[in-house]
């Protein structure tokens, strides 16, 4: 049987989802035309954070709008960039007088449209800086014109920068901080099964029962290779063998470890992976200072996990621990 979805008119799918999200959180407001989600009130004089991207990664980004994280999020169609007009209007609406930081995942459409939006906002005297998240080890290919994709580290950047903006840092300070977080973060993912696009109803790729897609992307992109299916601990070792040297973690370093479900992976399985990550990093002499486990940066209904490691210092940890109140993340 083909995968079925709860949907009315496909053209209204994203807007109806955004409105449903706002019903779960009275502090959110949805503007329909052009579509974006923002905080009902952005504190005056605070640097505003705006991010966005294609629908299908929820709760990223709209689920992270709230106190201590984003001030607005701009959803595109499923796995498609939001338009420059959407981003520009969200940027102007979120501005509280201290400028706006764009947090952009490294995909061609997102980069292009956020850059155009920044120019449009600047024409109306809104100061904008940007942080480009490019953390996916699977696409760290020498000579690549595009570079690494932006994936799980986006959450880490949005949380730490959101806390810095909340404490009153300037736009340039928050932007510099975000770039440091990106430089200290890397991610990699694998899939046991592909995602199904809700409009086409088709899987993005097919796997045999004894295969795993290694290095998969969050838009259903094929990985950089296929490996044999194995135990959870063995698969974790494969991921960390690529991830640890890429993030530059050495014995004695502290990290945030983020184990992320890609949409269809049960939380029970994610906790098994989390245990494997802790055990493996401990054997390598790397200290897991903080752990986050859950489905936060998803790829529709993909069965798989990603692991993100961020090398941290005391400032990063204090900002990570700072209060956050969003529909998708809170403590």
C-alpha positions as CSV (number, residue, x, y, z in Angstrom):
1,X,0.0,0.0,0.0
2,X,1.4,3.5,-0.9
3,X,2.1,5.8,2.0
4,X,-0.9,8.1,2.8
5,X,-1.0,11.5,4.3
6,X,-3.4,13.7,6.2
7,X,-3.9,16.5,3.6
8,X,-6.6,18.7,2.2
9,X,-5.7,20.8,-0.8
10,X,-1.9,20.2,-1.6
11,X,-1.6,23.9,-2.3
12,X,-2.6,24.7,1.2
13,X,-0.6,21.9,2.9
14,X,2.2,24.1,4.3
15,X,-0.1,27.0,5.3
16,X,-2.5,24.8,7.1
17,X,0.4,23.1,9.0
18,X,1.7,26.5,10.0
19,X,-1.7,27.5,11.3
20,X,-2.0,24.3,13.2
21,X,1.4,24.9,14.8
22,X,0.3,28.4,16.0
23,X,-2.8,26.8,17.6
24,X,-0.4,24.9,19.9
25,X,1.4,28.1,21.0
26,X,-0.5,31.4,21.5
27,X,2.8,33.3,21.4
28,X,3.1,32.6,17.6
29,X,1.5,34.5,14.8
30,X,1.1,33.2,11.2
31,X,1.1,35.6,8.3
32,X,-0.4,33.9,5.3
33,X,0.7,36.2,2.4
34,X,3.6,35.9,2.1
35,X,3.8,33.0,4.5
36,X,5.9,33.2,7.7
37,X,5.6,32.4,11.4
38,X,6.8,34.9,14.1
39,X,6.7,35.6,17.7
40,X,3.7,37.7,18.7
41,X,6.1,40.2,20.4
42,X,9.8,40.5,19.8
43,X,11.4,42.4,22.7
44,X,12.4,45.9,21.7
45,X,16.2,46.4,21.2
46,X,16.9,42.7,20.9
47,X,18.7,41.2,17.9
48,X,16.1,39.2,15.9
49,X,16.9,35.7,14.6
50,X,15.2,34.5,11.3
51,X,15.7,31.2,9.7
52,X,13.8,28.9,7.3
53,X,13.8,26.4,4.6
54,X,11.7,23.7,3.0
55,X,8.8,22.1,4.8
56,X,9.4,18.5,5.9
57,X,12.1,19.0,8.6
58,X,9.8,19.8,11.4
59,X,10.1,20.9,14.2
60,X,13.0,22.8,12.4
61,X,12.5,25.7,11.9
62,X,9.0,26.9,12.8
63,X,9.0,24.8,16.0
64,X,11.9,26.7,17.3
65,X,10.3,30.2,17.2
66,X,10.0,31.5,20.7
67,X,11.8,33.0,23.7
68,X,15.5,32.1,23.6
69,X,15.6,30.9,20.0
70,X,14.2,32.2,16.7
71,X,12.0,35.2,16.3
72,X,10.6,34.2,12.9
73,X,10.7,31.2,10.6
74,X,9.9,31.1,6.9
75,X,8.6,27.8,5.5
76,X,8.9,26.9,1.8
77,X,7.0,24.1,0.0
78,X,8.1,20.6,0.8
79,X,11.8,20.4,0.5
80,X,11.9,23.7,-1.4
81,X,13.4,27.1,-0.4
82,X,11.1,29.9,0.7
83,X,11.0,32.8,-1.6
84,X,13.1,35.9,-1.2
85,X,9.9,38.0,-0.7
86,X,8.8,35.7,2.2
87,X,12.2,36.0,3.9
88,X,12.3,39.8,3.4
89,X,8.9,40.3,4.9
90,X,9.7,38.1,7.8
91,X,12.9,39.9,8.3
92,X,11.3,43.3,8.4
93,X,8.5,42.1,10.6
94,X,10.9,40.5,13.2
95,X,13.3,43.5,13.4
96,X,13.1,45.1,16.8
97,X,15.6,47.9,16.2
98,X,18.8,46.0,16.8
99,X,19.1,44.2,13.4
100,X,18.4,40.7,12.2
101,X,20.5,37.6,11.9
102,X,19.7,35.2,9.1
103,X,20.7,31.6,9.9
104,X,20.9,29.8,6.6
105,X,21.4,26.1,5.8
106,X,23.8,25.6,2.9
107,X,21.5,24.8,0.0
108,X,21.7,26.8,-3.2
109,X,18.0,28.0,-3.1
110,X,18.2,29.0,0.5
111,X,21.4,30.9,0.1
112,X,20.2,32.8,-3.0
113,X,16.9,33.8,-1.6
114,X,18.1,34.8,1.9
115,X,20.8,36.9,0.3
116,X,18.3,38.7,-1.9
117,X,16.0,39.1,1.1
118,X,18.9,40.8,3.0
119,X,19.3,43.3,0.2
120,X,15.6,44.0,0.1
121,X,15.6,44.5,3.9
122,X,18.6,46.8,3.7
123,X,16.8,49.0,1.2
124,X,14.4,49.6,4.1
125,X,17.1,50.3,6.6
126,X,17.0,46.9,8.3
127,X,20.6,45.8,9.2
128,X,21.1,42.1,8.4
129,X,24.0,39.7,9.0
130,X,24.0,36.0,8.2
131,X,25.5,32.7,9.4
132,X,25.8,29.9,6.9
133,X,25.5,26.4,8.4
134,X,27.5,23.9,6.5
135,X,28.1,20.9,8.7
136,X,27.4,17.7,6.7
137,X,30.5,15.5,6.6
138,X,29.0,13.4,3.8
139,X,29.3,16.3,1.4
140,X,32.8,17.5,2.4
141,X,34.2,16.8,-1.0
142,X,37.5,18.4,-2.1
143,X,36.9,20.8,-5.0
144,X,33.1,21.0,-4.5
145,X,31.7,24.3,-5.6
146,X,28.7,23.9,-3.2
147,X,30.4,22.6,-0.1
148,X,28.9,20.9,2.9
149,X,25.1,20.8,3.3
150,X,23.5,22.4,6.3
151,X,21.9,19.8,8.6
152,X,21.7,19.0,12.3
153,X,24.0,21.7,13.5
154,X,21.4,24.3,12.5
155,X,19.6,23.6,15.8
156,X,22.8,24.1,17.8
157,X,23.4,27.4,16.1
158,X,19.8,28.6,16.6
159,X,19.8,27.7,20.3
160,X,23.2,29.2,21.2
161,X,22.7,32.4,19.1
162,X,19.1,32.7,20.4
163,X,20.5,32.7,24.0
164,X,23.1,35.3,23.1
165,X,20.5,37.6,21.5
166,X,18.3,37.1,24.6
167,X,21.1,38.3,26.9
168,X,21.6,41.5,24.8
169,X,24.5,40.8,22.5
170,X,24.9,43.0,19.5
171,X,24.2,41.8,15.9
172,X,27.9,41.5,15.1
173,X,28.5,39.6,18.3
174,X,25.7,37.1,17.7
175,X,26.8,36.6,14.1
176,X,30.4,36.0,15.1
177,X,29.3,33.6,17.8
178,X,27.1,31.7,15.2
179,X,30.1,31.3,12.9
180,X,32.2,29.9,15.7
181,X,29.5,27.4,16.5
182,X,29.4,26.3,12.8
183,X,33.2,26.0,12.7
184,X,33.1,23.7,15.8
185,X,30.2,21.5,14.5
186,X,29.8,18.6,12.1
187,X,27.0,16.1,11.4
188,X,26.5,12.9,9.5
189,X,23.4,10.6,8.9
190,X,22.4,7.2,7.7
191,X,19.1,5.8,6.7
192,X,17.5,2.4,6.9
193,X,14.7,3.5,4.6
194,X,14.0,6.4,2.4
195,X,11.4,9.2,2.9
196,X,8.2,9.5,0.9
197,X,7.3,12.8,-0.7
198,X,3.7,13.7,0.3
199,X,2.9,15.2,-3.1
200,X,4.3,12.5,-5.4
201,X,3.9,9.6,-3.0
202,X,7.2,8.2,-4.1
203,X,10.2,7.1,-2.1
204,X,13.4,9.0,-2.8
205,X,15.4,5.8,-3.2
206,X,15.1,2.0,-2.6
207,X,17.2,-0.2,-0.3
208,X,17.6,-3.9,-0.1
209,X,16.9,-5.4,3.4
210,X,20.6,-5.8,4.1
211,X,21.6,-2.3,3.0
212,X,22.0,1.0,4.8
213,X,22.3,4.4,3.0
214,X,25.4,6.1,4.5
215,X,25.7,9.8,4.4
216,X,22.1,10.5,3.5
217,X,20.7,14.1,3.2
218,X,17.7,15.6,4.9
219,X,15.9,16.1,1.6
220,X,16.0,12.4,0.8
221,X,19.3,12.7,-1.1
222,X,21.2,9.5,-1.6
223,X,24.2,9.0,0.6
224,X,27.9,8.7,-0.4
225,X,27.6,5.0,-0.4
226,X,25.9,1.9,0.9
227,X,27.1,-0.3,3.7
228,X,25.8,-3.6,5.2
229,X,23.1,-3.4,7.8
230,X,24.6,-4.2,11.2
231,X,24.0,-3.7,15.0
232,X,23.3,-0.3,16.4
233,X,26.8,0.0,18.0
234,X,28.5,-1.0,14.7
235,X,26.6,1.6,12.7
236,X,27.4,4.2,15.4
237,X,31.1,3.4,15.0
238,X,30.9,3.9,11.3
239,X,29.3,7.3,11.8
240,X,31.7,8.4,14.4
241,X,34.7,7.2,12.5
242,X,33.9,9.8,9.9
243,X,32.5,12.5,12.3
244,X,35.1,12.7,15.1
245,X,38.1,13.6,12.9
246,X,35.9,15.9,10.8
247,X,34.9,18.0,13.9
248,X,38.4,17.9,15.2
249,X,37.6,16.4,18.5
250,X,40.6,15.1,20.5
251,X,40.9,13.2,23.8
252,X,40.0,15.6,26.6
253,X,37.6,17.7,24.5
254,X,34.0,18.5,25.6
255,X,31.2,18.1,23.1
256,X,27.5,18.5,22.8
257,X,26.2,15.2,21.3
258,X,22.9,15.5,19.3
259,X,21.3,12.3,18.3
260,X,18.5,13.1,15.8
261,X,15.8,11.0,14.5
262,X,15.0,11.6,10.8
263,X,11.3,11.2,11.0
264,X,10.2,7.6,11.4
265,X,12.8,6.3,13.9
266,X,11.3,5.5,17.2
267,X,12.6,7.3,20.3
268,X,13.5,3.9,21.8
269,X,15.9,3.3,18.9
270,X,17.3,6.8,19.2
271,X,18.1,6.1,22.9
272,X,19.9,2.9,21.9
273,X,22.0,5.0,19.5
274,X,22.6,7.6,22.2
275,X,24.1,5.0,24.4
276,X,26.3,3.8,21.6
277,X,27.5,7.4,21.0
278,X,28.4,7.9,24.6
279,X,30.2,4.6,24.9
280,X,32.2,5.2,21.7
281,X,33.2,8.8,22.6
282,X,34.2,7.7,26.1
283,X,36.5,5.1,24.7
284,X,38.0,7.9,22.5
285,X,38.6,10.1,25.6
286,X,36.0,12.6,24.5
287,X,33.6,14.0,27.2
288,X,30.0,14.4,26.3
289,X,29.1,17.6,28.3
290,X,25.5,17.7,27.1
291,X,23.2,15.3,25.2
292,X,20.1,16.0,23.1
293,X,18.1,13.1,21.7
294,X,14.9,13.4,19.6
295,X,13.5,14.0,16.2
296,X,14.2,17.7,15.7
297,X,15.7,18.0,12.2
298,X,13.7,15.5,10.2
299,X,13.3,14.3,6.6
300,X,9.6,13.6,6.4
301,X,9.2,9.9,7.3
302,X,12.8,8.8,6.7
303,X,13.9,5.9,8.9
304,X,17.3,6.8,10.1
305,X,19.4,9.0,12.4
306,X,22.0,11.7,12.3
307,X,24.6,12.5,14.8
308,X,25.9,16.0,15.4
309,X,28.9,16.9,17.5
310,X,29.8,20.4,18.6
311,X,33.1,21.1,20.4
312,X,32.2,23.4,23.3
313,X,33.8,25.8,25.7
314,X,32.2,27.2,28.9
315,X,30.5,30.1,27.0
316,X,28.9,27.6,24.6
317,X,27.6,25.5,27.4
318,X,26.2,28.4,29.4
319,X,24.3,29.6,26.3
320,X,23.1,26.1,25.5
321,X,21.8,25.8,29.1
322,X,20.0,29.1,29.0
323,X,16.2,29.0,29.1
324,X,14.3,28.4,25.9
325,X,10.6,28.2,25.4
326,X,9.4,27.1,21.9
327,X,6.9,24.4,20.8
328,X,9.8,22.1,19.7
329,X,12.4,22.8,22.3
330,X,12.2,24.0,25.9
331,X,14.0,23.9,29.2
